[in-house]
């Protein structure tokens, strides 16, 4: 599992594959399979989420102020792919 802690105590727990698209000097992308052994995700620490969208059946795309995009893939019909917890609201399970 990969846990993302966002501003306002929003939490996303990821149980599926991630994609991290890098912009600018690192014009490549990498798909991360769990368990994560190496990653560039620490580049996103302290960065601002400026866009969020759901693509297809449930793939979540988060755009950051650096131009990078983190995709949380909805890649399983049998298991939960991610949970989103927002304080004061219900828990979303995809």
N, CA, C and O of each residue as an XYZ file, in Angstrom:
376
protein
N       0.841     -1.178      0.000
C       0.000      0.000      0.000
C       0.887      1.243      0.000
O       1.930      1.278      0.653
N       0.462      2.247     -0.733
C       1.087      3.556     -0.721
C       0.070      4.517     -0.136
O      -1.078      4.548     -0.578
N       0.476      5.301      0.854
C      -0.417      6.264      1.477
C      -0.036      7.676      1.077
O       1.130      8.059      1.163
N      -1.013      8.443      0.643
C      -0.806      9.838      0.285
C      -1.533     10.710      1.299
O      -2.740     10.557      1.491
N      -0.823     11.615      1.944
C      -1.411     12.561      2.890
C      -1.453     13.915      2.220
O      -0.407     14.464      1.875
N      -2.644     14.469      2.028
C      -2.803     15.756      1.367
C      -3.259     16.807      2.366
O      -3.624     16.484      3.496
N      -3.236     18.046      1.950
C      -3.660     19.151      2.797
C      -5.104     18.937      3.258
O      -5.902     18.323      2.550
N      -5.431     19.442      4.438
C      -6.788     19.308      4.952
C      -7.091     17.919      5.461
O      -8.257     17.535      5.554
N      -6.063     17.158      5.793
C      -6.180     15.799      6.308
C      -6.857     14.844      5.330
O      -7.425     13.834      5.746
N      -6.803     15.151      4.042
C      -7.298     14.227      3.016
C      -6.265     13.127      2.862
O      -5.068     13.394      2.754
N      -6.734     11.892      2.852
C      -5.836     10.749      2.746
C      -6.299      9.840      1.613
O      -7.489      9.564      1.467
N      -5.333      9.379      0.812
C      -5.615      8.411     -0.240
C      -4.727      7.202      0.004
O      -3.501      7.318      0.010
N      -5.340      6.041      0.206
C      -4.614      4.782      0.365
C      -4.705      4.039     -0.956
O      -5.800      3.761     -1.446
N      -3.550      3.718     -1.532
C      -3.493      3.114     -2.866
C      -3.110      1.648     -2.755
O      -2.117      1.299     -2.117
N      -3.911      0.794     -3.383
C      -3.665     -0.647     -3.396
C      -3.417     -1.153     -4.815
O      -3.271     -2.356     -5.026
N      -3.369     -0.252     -5.775
C      -3.210     -0.638     -7.180
C      -1.923     -0.050     -7.736
O      -1.112      0.511     -7.000
N      -1.751     -0.183     -9.021
C      -0.578      0.356     -9.703
C      -0.681      1.872     -9.838
O      -1.767      2.427    -10.002
N       0.475      2.525     -9.765
C       0.562      3.974     -9.904
C       1.325      4.316    -11.179
O       2.171      3.547    -11.636
N       1.019      5.468    -11.738
C       1.815      6.019    -12.820
C       2.245      7.412    -12.428
O       1.434      8.188    -11.923
N       3.512      7.750    -12.652
C       4.041      9.064    -12.289
C       4.635      9.672    -13.553
O       5.700      9.258    -14.013
N       3.939     10.657    -14.107
C       4.394     11.318    -15.326
C       5.192     12.552    -14.942
O       4.705     13.425    -14.223
N       6.405     12.611    -15.422
C       7.296     13.717    -15.100
C       7.330     14.700    -16.254
O       7.345     14.302    -17.418
N       7.343     15.981    -15.931
C       7.365     17.030    -16.950
C       8.723     17.724    -16.944
O       9.517     17.549    -16.020
N       8.976     18.504    -17.970
C      10.183     19.327    -18.007
C      11.438     18.505    -18.182
O      11.561     17.750    -19.146
N      12.387     18.646    -17.240
C      13.688     18.011    -17.373
C      13.629     16.493    -17.395
O      14.536     15.862    -17.938
N      12.604     15.886    -16.831
C      12.447     14.425    -16.838
C      11.261     14.057    -17.718
O      10.234     13.624    -17.196
N      11.361     14.207    -18.972
C      10.226     13.967    -19.871
C      10.039     12.472    -20.105
O      10.194     11.991    -21.227
N       9.709     11.745    -19.052
C       9.435     10.312    -19.166
C       8.333      9.951    -18.186
O       7.830     10.806    -17.456
N       7.971      8.704    -18.177
C       6.983      8.247    -17.204
C       7.423      6.895    -16.677
O       8.193      6.185    -17.324
N       6.938      6.552    -15.519
C       7.280      5.256    -14.944
C       6.038      4.700    -14.268
O       5.335      5.411    -13.551
N       5.783      3.438    -14.504
C       4.682      2.760    -13.827
C       5.265      2.033    -12.632
O       6.291      1.361    -12.738
N       4.618      2.169    -11.522
C       5.098      1.565    -10.287
C       4.205      0.406     -9.926
O       2.987      0.559     -9.834
N       4.793     -0.743     -9.721
C       4.032     -1.891     -9.270
C       4.339     -2.109     -7.798
O       5.465     -1.903     -7.346
N       3.324     -2.526     -7.064
C       3.510     -2.780     -5.645
C       4.139     -4.147     -5.445
O       3.747     -5.071     -6.158
N       5.070     -4.349     -4.548
C       5.592     -3.333     -3.637
C       6.540     -2.381     -4.360
O       7.233     -2.774     -5.298
N       6.564     -1.135     -3.917
C       7.407     -0.110     -4.520
C       8.821     -0.254     -3.958
O       9.028     -0.134     -2.750
N       9.797     -0.513     -4.840
C      11.178     -0.657     -4.402
C      11.984      0.616     -4.656
O      12.799      1.013     -3.824
N      11.760      1.250     -5.797
C      12.391      2.529     -6.103
C      11.328      3.440     -6.698
O      10.431      2.981     -7.405
N      11.432      4.723     -6.412
C      10.407      5.646     -6.881
C      10.935      7.079     -6.883
O      11.880      7.415     -6.169
N      10.310      7.898     -7.688
C      10.582      9.332     -7.685
C       9.453     10.095     -6.979
O       9.404     11.324     -7.037
N       8.565      9.383     -6.326
C       7.443     10.027     -5.647
C       7.861     11.059     -4.606
O       7.120     12.020     -4.399
N       9.012     10.916     -3.934
C       9.399     11.957     -2.976
C       9.508     13.353     -3.602
O       9.470     14.348     -2.879
N       9.640     13.443     -4.925
C       9.644     14.746     -5.596
C       8.348     15.511     -5.336
O       8.319     16.738     -5.439
N       7.273     14.789     -4.997
C       5.968     15.416     -4.808
C       5.730     15.895     -3.376
O       4.718     16.539     -3.098
N       6.656     15.584     -2.468
C       6.487     16.018     -1.075
C       6.428     17.535     -0.999
O       7.287     18.231     -1.540
N       5.404     18.036     -0.321
C       5.246     19.463     -0.128
C       4.711     20.212     -1.340
O       4.583     21.436     -1.297
N       4.399     19.507     -2.414
C       3.888     20.146     -3.628
C       2.376     20.309     -3.519
O       1.729     19.657     -2.699
N       1.829     21.173     -4.340
C       0.410     21.500     -4.319
C      -0.337     20.744     -5.418
O       0.080     20.752     -6.576
N      -1.452     20.084     -5.048
C      -2.328     19.463     -6.043
C      -3.161     20.578     -6.666
O      -3.885     21.282     -5.961
N      -3.061     20.742     -7.988
C      -3.773     21.824     -8.669
C      -4.920     21.310     -9.538
O      -5.740     22.094    -10.017
N      -4.978     19.991     -9.739
C      -6.061     19.418    -10.546
C      -6.293     17.976    -10.121
O      -5.365     17.272     -9.723
N      -7.543     17.551    -10.213
C      -7.901     16.161     -9.935
C      -9.040     15.786    -10.861
O      -9.988     16.549    -11.045
N      -8.934     14.594    -11.444
C     -10.014     14.124    -12.313
C     -10.072     12.606    -12.279
O      -9.082     11.932    -11.996
N     -11.242     12.092    -12.569
C     -11.438     10.657    -12.696
C     -11.577     10.355    -14.179
O     -12.361     10.986    -14.888
N     -10.802      9.378    -14.634
C     -10.783      8.995    -16.042
C     -11.280      7.561    -16.155
O     -10.886      6.699    -15.370
N     -12.144      7.306    -17.130
C     -12.650      5.949    -17.326
C     -13.507      5.502    -16.164
O     -14.314      6.271    -15.641
N     -13.327      4.247    -15.760
C     -14.151      3.666    -14.694
C     -13.763      4.124    -13.307
O     -14.548      3.957    -12.374
N     -12.580      4.697    -13.133
C     -12.202      5.103    -11.791
C     -10.741      5.450    -11.615
O     -10.290      5.621    -10.482
N      -9.980      5.563    -12.700
C      -8.590      5.980    -12.573
C      -8.551      7.428    -12.117
O      -9.177      8.297    -12.724
N      -7.812      7.684    -11.040
C      -7.706      9.009    -10.449
C      -6.413      9.653    -10.918
O      -5.340      9.065    -10.782
N      -6.508     10.860    -11.472
C      -5.330     11.610    -11.902
C      -5.217     12.871    -11.067
O      -6.152     13.667    -10.990
N      -4.053     13.044    -10.439
C      -3.770     14.225     -9.644
C      -2.673     15.023    -10.337
O      -1.588     14.499    -10.590
N      -2.949     16.287    -10.646
C      -1.965     17.168    -11.261
C      -1.337     18.052    -10.201
O      -2.040     18.592     -9.347
N      -0.025     18.206    -10.246
C       0.710     18.981     -9.251
C       1.237     20.278     -9.850
O       1.321     20.429    -11.069
N       1.590     21.209     -8.972
C       2.073     22.515     -9.414
C       3.395     22.449    -10.176
O       3.814     23.444    -10.767
N       4.044     21.315    -10.170
C       5.287     21.115    -10.918
C       5.019     20.675    -12.354
O       5.945     20.584    -13.160
N       3.748     20.400    -12.676
C       3.398     19.860    -13.981
C       3.387     18.346    -13.997
O       3.025     17.739    -15.006
N       3.780     17.724    -12.887
C       3.780     16.263    -12.802
C       2.363     15.761    -12.571
O       1.523     16.463    -12.007
N       2.113     14.537    -13.015
C       0.797     13.918    -12.853
C       0.977     12.552    -12.204
O       1.789     11.742    -12.649
N       0.210     12.308    -11.148
C       0.193     11.004    -10.494
C      -1.132     10.346    -10.834
O      -2.197     10.889    -10.541
N      -1.064      9.173    -11.455
C      -2.270      8.418    -11.819
C      -2.386      7.213    -10.904
O      -1.434      6.449    -10.747
N      -3.555      7.046    -10.302
C      -3.871      5.876     -9.480
C      -4.845      5.059    -10.307
O      -6.000      5.445    -10.486
N      -4.370      3.924    -10.811
C      -5.160      3.146    -11.764
C      -6.219      2.302    -11.086
O      -5.964      1.653    -10.071
N      -7.402      2.320    -11.657
C      -8.481      1.407    -11.266
C      -8.268      0.193    -12.152
O      -8.744      0.143    -13.286
N      -7.545     -0.788    -11.619
C      -7.089     -1.891    -12.465
C      -7.556     -3.272    -12.006
O      -6.993     -4.282    -12.429
N      -8.569     -3.330    -11.153
C      -9.042     -4.621    -10.680
C     -10.557     -4.638    -10.566
O     -11.164     -3.713    -10.027
N     -11.161     -5.706    -11.083
C     -12.604     -5.886    -10.928
C     -12.938     -6.583     -9.614
O     -14.083     -6.554     -9.163
N     -11.932     -7.210     -9.000
C     -12.187     -8.029     -7.818
C     -11.791     -7.365     -6.503
O     -12.299     -7.739     -5.446
N     -10.884     -6.379     -6.555
C     -10.370     -5.791     -5.327
C     -10.453     -4.275     -5.375
O     -10.540     -3.669     -6.443
N     -10.425     -3.676     -4.181
C     -10.422     -2.222     -4.090
C      -9.082     -1.706     -4.587
O      -8.040     -2.287     -4.283
N      -9.101     -0.624     -5.344
C      -7.868     -0.055     -5.893
C      -7.354      1.100     -5.053
O      -6.144      1.278     -4.913
N      -8.264      1.886     -4.494
C      -7.853      2.965     -3.607
C      -9.022      3.426     -2.752
O     -10.186      3.225     -3.099
N      -8.690      4.046     -1.629
C      -9.664      4.653     -0.721
C      -9.329      6.129     -0.623
O      -8.156      6.502     -0.607
N     -10.342      6.964     -0.559
C     -10.146      8.387     -0.316
C     -10.914      8.747      0.942
O     -12.114      8.494      1.043
N     -10.216      9.338      1.898
C     -10.862      9.789      3.128
C     -10.763     11.306      3.215
O      -9.670     11.873      3.178
N     -11.918     11.954      3.332
C     -11.994     13.407      3.478
C     -12.718     13.675      4.795
O     -13.860     13.248      4.961
N     -12.082     14.369      5.729
C     -12.715     14.620      7.030
C     -14.103     15.244      6.880
O     -14.298     16.179      6.104
N     -15.056     14.710      7.634
C     -16.418     15.224      7.608
C     -17.259     14.687      6.466
O     -18.419     15.073      6.318
N     -16.694     13.805      5.658
C     -17.438     13.208      4.548
C     -17.298     11.697      4.620
O     -16.526     11.166      5.418
N     -18.047     11.026      3.786
C     -17.957      9.577      3.747
C     -16.639      9.153      3.115
O     -15.958      9.948      2.467
N     -16.296      7.899      3.313
C     -15.078      7.326      2.723
C     -15.429      6.796      1.344
O     -16.428      6.097      1.176
N     -14.607      7.130      0.357
C     -14.816      6.676     -1.010
C     -13.915      5.491     -1.290
O     -12.708      5.555     -1.053
N     -14.488      4.414     -1.791
C     -13.736      3.196     -2.108
C     -13.930      2.904     -3.577
O     -15.061      2.793     -4.051
N     -12.816      2.778     -4.310
C     -12.882      2.498     -5.754
C     -12.046      1.269     -6.029
O     -11.945      0.834     -7.176
